[in-house]
């Protein structure tokens, strides 16, 4: 039971960091980035 809770917490943290990495970073760059095709 405790192991299942720890696994769920680890998965939730991993998903949180992935979503934060892919969704919140582009919003902070309002200008043109280096990989932008401007």
Beta strands, then each sheet from edge to edge (+ up, - down):
end
